[in-house]
Amino acid sequence: MGRKILFVTTDQQRYDTLGCNGGTLARTPVIDGLAANGVRYERAIPQSVVCMPSRSTMLTGQHPSTHGVWMNGVPLPVDAPSVAAVLHRAGYRTALVGKPHFEPFLDPFAKFTENRLAGEGKPTEADQPWFDGTTGPHRGFDHLEFSTHGATGPLHYSRWLAANHPEAVGMYYQVLDSTFEVNAAGGGETGAPQAHFNPIPKEWYHTDWVADRTISWLDSLAPQDDWFCWMSFPDPHHPWDPPAAEVGRINWRDVELPAGYPTTPAERERILDGKPRHWRMWYDGALVSNYEAPKHWVPATLTADQIREVHALNAVECELIDEALGRVMAAIAAKGWTDDVDVIFTTDHGELQGDFGLLFKGPYHVDGLMRLPLVWRPAPSAGLPASVVSLPVGLVDLAPTFCAIAGLSPAEWMQGKPLPVDDAGGEALSCGIGGVLTEWDSELFGVAVHLRTITRDGWVCTAYKPGYVHDGTEGELYNLGDDPRQQVNRWDDPAYRSTRTDLVADLWDSQPPTRSPRIALVAPV
């Protein structure tokens, strides 16, 4: 019997939403306790700042260019490499409960396995092709139960809610409007976009459902089983519509504005005008380059009170996740497994949440989207001391870490390395490719945006490829020591020309192999 793995992810969660990371709004004692007894990472960086490419990186241990999911709506091939398959082959029981999003959600003809399973009543799809020419359960998971941000669609949670509590299906915020565009309608008390008072009881909400179904799966295991469980919460991703009975936990009127929010229009516009053109164009409502940002909403209209309310609703969702995780940890303790369970908590990408006067996400490689919460509480039986790692690591390092926990060598196709447990190990890791890489590619309704970023030695350097509004000469360069909020772009500053030249050269020299041919975009999300 070896070490078991509980991998917990959320969707679109900022670094500063956790108490252990300095957050003061949401109460997160369960995650804070894991950090106090484990390893807390100060700068965990995604390889993409949108869901599908980032989640595919967690599963494959590869950069988006290599696994091929270059933007939302591009399906990860069924036979793509999977760390779950590696663990399954090594004898682990494997499950994914919650949000998957390796395949598009907009799938009216149920073309994709992950949208069919609930309707077919199967725990997985057997005899699927694997990356090495063999077959096995879908992506290596022998148990799958899926949910997303609301109550519509074919996934397990939606079907459960419709069957057991049909009156609740219409309680969620409607993510798409009547024209199938992302809904820009405001709600709450301030009219904030995608804010909503959801009358659903907490016990029926998807956060509790994910925890309930995880506990149910754990109850099905034998005491001697080794297991890998990916518990994937859909929150705190927009829409911000937690159960209305829970909203009173935090009064939005008492919420302080985020430090990254310039409080005057003139200051916001000055900062945005120092960045490549698509920043200001989005702020003014002239360009939308990401389907999940409402097409008919203009960020310049965002008010300070709306930001306060979004932060409050988001924090409520974070508290509910923390409490749900606490229930799962209690179930693990009741089975006597605590000493042999590694817990890793993270998210797929961040949320702007008022920084620069913006909400949501897109091709903007700054801390709101790129600095992620990451906590690893190694199994107590491993005897590793608590620590803080300040050097940058990537989500590409998760799959090799799971292998190391299981006593396996990372697969040769994995492009990261096992996470360090202190800064000495982090030094070796971060120097392996010269830094941590992040990429963005999108081609939405004729608007193409392509970015490549390296985070190294206290700098964040982003180079742009030619696209809809960029000619390939643009970029961003930020000194995290002097400018932690990334408000002063040094790309064209002559005083930093040699630094830029060095970082850009390292960025292009470190690019991962690119999958060919490119996988087709089949849906917007």
Solvent accessible surface area in square Angstrom, and as a share of the most:
residue,aa,sasa,rsa
1,M,154,0.69
2,G,34,0.32
3,R,60,0.22
4,K,0,0.00
5,I,0,0.00
6,L,0,0.00
7,F,0,0.00
8,V,0,0.00
9,T,0,0.00
10,T,0,0.00
11,D,0,0.00
12,Q,1,0.01
13,Q,2,0.01
14,R,23,0.08
15,Y,21,0.08
16,D,65,0.33
17,T,15,0.09
18,L,0,0.00
19,G,28,0.27
20,C,30,0.18
21,N,16,0.08
22,G,59,0.57
23,G,15,0.14
24,T,137,0.79
25,L,58,0.29
26,A,8,0.06
27,R,145,0.53
28,T,3,0.02
29,P,90,0.56
30,V,40,0.23
31,I,1,0.01
32,D,37,0.19
33,G,31,0.30
34,L,12,0.06
35,A,10,0.08
36,A,72,0.56
37,N,99,0.51
38,G,1,0.01
39,V,0,0.00
40,R,44,0.16
41,Y,0,0.00
42,E,43,0.19
43,R,37,0.14
44,A,0,0.00
45,I,2,0.01
46,P,0,0.00
47,Q,1,0.00
48,S,4,0.03
49,V,0,0.00
50,V,7,0.04
51,C,0,0.00
52,M,0,0.00
53,P,1,0.01
54,S,0,0.00
55,R,0,0.00
56,S,0,0.00
57,T,0,0.00
58,M,1,0.01
59,L,1,0.01
60,T,0,0.00
61,G,0,0.00
62,Q,14,0.06
63,H,9,0.04
64,P,3,0.02
65,S,17,0.11
66,T,25,0.15
67,H,3,0.01
68,G,6,0.06
69,V,0,0.00
70,W,23,0.08
71,M,13,0.06
72,N,7,0.03
73,G,0,0.00
74,V,0,0.00
75,P,19,0.12
76,L,2,0.01
77,P,28,0.18
78,V,43,0.25
79,D,67,0.35
80,A,8,0.06
81,P,25,0.16
82,S,1,0.01
83,V,1,0.01
84,A,0,0.00
85,A,0,0.00
86,V,29,0.17
87,L,0,0.00
88,H,54,0.24
89,R,126,0.46
90,A,52,0.40
91,G,58,0.55
92,Y,14,0.05
93,R,85,0.31
94,T,0,0.00
95,A,0,0.00
96,L,1,0.00
97,V,0,0.00
98,G,0,0.00
99,K,2,0.01
100,P,2,0.01
101,H,3,0.01
102,F,3,0.01
103,E,5,0.02
104,P,0,0.00
105,F,40,0.17
106,L,64,0.32
107,D,19,0.10
108,P,119,0.75
109,F,183,0.76
110,A,43,0.33
111,K,135,0.57
112,F,23,0.10
113,T,8,0.05
114,E,6,0.03
115,N,5,0.03
116,R,73,0.27
117,L,0,0.00
118,A,17,0.13
119,G,46,0.44
120,E,80,0.36
121,G,68,0.65
122,K,81,0.34
123,P,74,0.47
124,T,19,0.11
125,E,31,0.14
126,A,65,0.50
127,D,110,0.57
128,Q,23,0.10
129,P,68,0.43
130,W,16,0.06
131,F,55,0.23
132,D,68,0.35
133,G,73,0.70
134,T,61,0.36
135,T,82,0.48
136,G,11,0.10
137,P,20,0.13
138,H,2,0.01
139,R,5,0.02
140,G,0,0.00
141,F,1,0.00
142,D,37,0.19
143,H,36,0.16
144,L,3,0.01
145,E,20,0.09
146,F,2,0.01
147,S,0,0.00
148,T,20,0.12
149,H,24,0.11
150,G,11,0.10
151,A,6,0.05
152,T,85,0.49
153,G,52,0.50
154,P,41,0.26
155,L,4,0.02
156,H,30,0.14
157,Y,0,0.00
158,S,5,0.03
159,R,115,0.42
160,W,77,0.27
161,L,0,0.00
162,A,52,0.40
163,A,83,0.65
164,N,82,0.42
165,H,36,0.16
166,P,84,0.53
167,E,105,0.47
168,A,0,0.00
169,V,42,0.24
170,G,63,0.60
171,M,42,0.19
172,Y,8,0.03
173,Y,18,0.07
174,Q,89,0.40
175,V,58,0.33
176,L,51,0.25
177,D,43,0.22
178,S,111,0.71
179,T,92,0.54
180,F,152,0.63
181,E,31,0.14
182,V,6,0.03
183,N,21,0.11
184,A,28,0.22
185,A,52,0.41
186,G,44,0.42
187,G,18,0.18
188,G,28,0.27
189,E,100,0.45
190,T,30,0.18
191,G,37,0.36
192,A,0,0.00
193,P,3,0.02
194,Q,0,0.00
195,A,1,0.01
196,H,49,0.22
197,F,76,0.32
198,N,0,0.00
199,P,82,0.51
200,I,2,0.01
201,P,49,0.31
202,K,48,0.21
203,E,112,0.50
204,W,55,0.19
205,Y,1,0.00
206,H,0,0.00
207,T,1,0.01
208,D,11,0.06
209,W,7,0.03
210,V,0,0.00
211,A,0,0.00
212,D,58,0.30
213,R,77,0.28
214,T,0,0.00
215,I,34,0.17
216,S,43,0.28
217,W,10,0.04
218,L,0,0.00
219,D,86,0.44
220,S,72,0.46
221,L,16,0.08
222,A,34,0.26
223,P,97,0.61
224,Q,121,0.54
225,D,26,0.14
226,D,30,0.16
227,W,0,0.00
228,F,1,0.01
229,C,0,0.00
230,W,3,0.01
231,M,0,0.00
232,S,0,0.00
233,F,0,0.00
234,P,0,0.00
235,D,2,0.01
236,P,1,0.00
237,H,7,0.03
238,H,4,0.02
239,P,4,0.02
240,W,0,0.00
241,D,1,0.01
242,P,0,0.00
243,P,0,0.00
244,A,41,0.32
245,A,95,0.74
246,E,28,0.13
247,V,29,0.17
248,G,75,0.72
249,R,70,0.26
250,I,20,0.10
251,N,73,0.38
252,W,32,0.11
253,R,143,0.52
254,D,111,0.58
255,V,8,0.05
256,E,151,0.68
257,L,46,0.23
258,P,20,0.13
259,A,72,0.56
260,G,10,0.10
261,Y,16,0.06
262,P,11,0.07
263,T,91,0.53
264,T,69,0.40
265,P,78,0.49
266,A,75,0.58
267,E,64,0.29
268,R,17,0.06
269,E,53,0.24
270,R,140,0.51
271,I,4,0.02
272,L,0,0.00
273,D,88,0.45
274,G,45,0.43
275,K,14,0.06
276,P,10,0.06
277,R,142,0.52
278,H,1,0.00
279,W,0,0.00
280,R,66,0.24
281,M,45,0.20
282,W,6,0.02
283,Y,5,0.02
284,D,66,0.34
285,G,33,0.32
286,A,73,0.57
287,L,12,0.06
288,V,29,0.17
289,S,6,0.04
290,N,12,0.06
291,Y,20,0.08
292,E,15,0.07
293,A,3,0.02
294,P,0,0.00
295,K,106,0.45
296,H,125,0.56
297,W,22,0.08
298,V,55,0.31
299,P,1,0.01
300,A,41,0.32
301,T,85,0.49
302,L,9,0.04
303,T,64,0.37
304,A,30,0.24
305,D,62,0.32
306,Q,24,0.10
307,I,0,0.00
308,R,57,0.21
309,E,3,0.01
310,V,0,0.00
311,H,24,0.11
312,A,4,0.03
313,L,2,0.01
314,N,2,0.01
315,A,4,0.03
316,V,1,0.00
317,E,0,0.00
318,C,2,0.01
319,E,3,0.01
320,L,3,0.02
321,I,2,0.01
322,D,1,0.00
323,E,74,0.33
324,A,1,0.01
325,L,0,0.00
326,G,19,0.18
327,R,88,0.32
328,V,0,0.00
329,M,29,0.13
330,A,62,0.48
331,A,17,0.13
332,I,1,0.00
333,A,56,0.43
334,A,91,0.71
335,K,72,0.31
336,G,65,0.62
337,W,12,0.04
338,T,46,0.27
339,D,86,0.45
340,D,39,0.20
341,V,0,0.00
342,D,0,0.00
343,V,0,0.00
344,I,0,0.00
345,F,0,0.00
346,T,0,0.00
347,T,0,0.00
348,D,0,0.00
349,H,0,0.00
350,G,0,0.00
351,E,1,0.00
352,L,0,0.00
353,Q,3,0.01
354,G,0,0.00
355,D,12,0.06
356,F,6,0.02
357,G,2,0.02
358,L,0,0.00
359,L,0,0.00
360,F,0,0.00
361,K,1,0.00
362,G,0,0.00
363,P,0,0.00
364,Y,4,0.02
365,H,1,0.00
366,V,3,0.02
367,D,31,0.16
368,G,4,0.04
369,L,0,0.00
370,M,7,0.03
371,R,52,0.19
372,L,0,0.00
373,P,0,0.00
374,L,1,0.00
375,V,1,0.01
376,W,15,0.05
377,R,20,0.07
378,P,7,0.05
379,A,1,0.01
380,P,65,0.41
381,S,70,0.45
382,A,36,0.28
383,G,63,0.60
384,L,72,0.36
385,P,102,0.64
386,A,57,0.44
387,S,30,0.19
388,V,72,0.41
389,V,0,0.00
390,S,61,0.39
391,L,50,0.25
392,P,14,0.09
393,V,1,0.00
394,G,1,0.01
395,L,1,0.00
396,V,10,0.06
397,D,8,0.04
398,L,0,0.00
399,A,0,0.00
400,P,0,0.00
401,T,1,0.00
402,F,1,0.00
403,C,0,0.00
404,A,47,0.37
405,I,9,0.05
406,A,24,0.18
407,G,68,0.65
408,L,54,0.27
409,S,96,0.62
410,P,55,0.34
411,A,23,0.18
412,E,160,0.72
413,W,41,0.14
414,M,17,0.07
415,Q,55,0.24
416,G,14,0.13
417,K,99,0.42
418,P,55,0.35
419,L,8,0.04
420,P,10,0.07
421,V,46,0.27
422,D,62,0.32
423,D,53,0.28
424,A,83,0.64
425,G,31,0.30
426,G,0,0.00
427,E,90,0.40
428,A,70,0.54
429,L,21,0.10
430,S,14,0.09
431,C,86,0.51
432,G,43,0.42
433,I,74,0.38
434,G,17,0.16
435,G,2,0.02
436,V,13,0.07
437,L,7,0.03
438,T,3,0.02
439,E,9,0.04
440,W,10,0.04
441,D,18,0.09
442,S,1,0.01
443,E,58,0.26
444,L,8,0.04
445,F,145,0.60
446,G,63,0.61
447,V,17,0.10
448,A,23,0.18
449,V,0,0.00
450,H,25,0.11
451,L,0,0.00
452,R,18,0.06
453,T,0,0.00
454,I,0,0.00
455,T,3,0.02
456,R,47,0.17
457,D,107,0.55
458,G,38,0.36
459,W,37,0.13
460,V,4,0.02
461,C,0,0.00
462,T,1,0.01
463,A,7,0.05
464,Y,5,0.02
465,K,73,0.31
466,P,91,0.58
467,G,27,0.26
468,Y,125,0.47
469,V,14,0.08
470,H,7,0.03
471,D,97,0.50
472,G,30,0.29
473,T,96,0.56
474,E,41,0.18
475,G,2,0.02
476,E,1,0.00
477,L,0,0.00
478,Y,1,0.00
479,N,30,0.15
480,L,21,0.10
481,G,65,0.63
482,D,111,0.57
483,D,18,0.09
484,P,76,0.48
485,R,124,0.45
486,Q,1,0.00
487,Q,44,0.19
488,V,63,0.36
489,N,35,0.18
490,R,73,0.27
491,W,17,0.06
492,D,107,0.56
493,D,36,0.18
494,P,107,0.67
495,A,85,0.66
496,Y,53,0.20
497,R,112,0.41
498,S,89,0.57
499,T,38,0.22
500,R,54,0.20
501,T,83,0.48
502,D,69,0.36
503,L,1,0.00
504,V,31,0.18
505,A,50,0.39
506,D,29,0.15
507,L,0,0.00
508,W,99,0.35
509,D,123,0.64
510,S,23,0.15
511,Q,53,0.24
512,P,18,0.12
513,P,94,0.59
514,T,106,0.62
515,R,97,0.35
516,S,98,0.64
517,P,114,0.72
518,R,137,0.50
519,I,27,0.13
520,A,68,0.53
521,L,64,0.32
522,V,71,0.41
523,A,10,0.08
524,P,36,0.23
525,V,22,0.12
